[in-house]
Amino acid sequence: MREIITLECTVCKNRNYTTTKNKKTHQEKLEISRFCRHCHKHSLHKEIK
């Protein structure tokens, strides 16, 4: 049931990270504060399709 998702930076719109998520238990979109290598700072990363 785990699916691979991609995380996109909300500041520069670059797709920096991939991770897995159990879609059966977490239907909402994932939002994590991560370090963006392009912005050179911590920013919010959101799940995209």
Helices and strands as residue ranges (DSSP letters): E 2-9, E 15-22, E 31-36, E 41-48
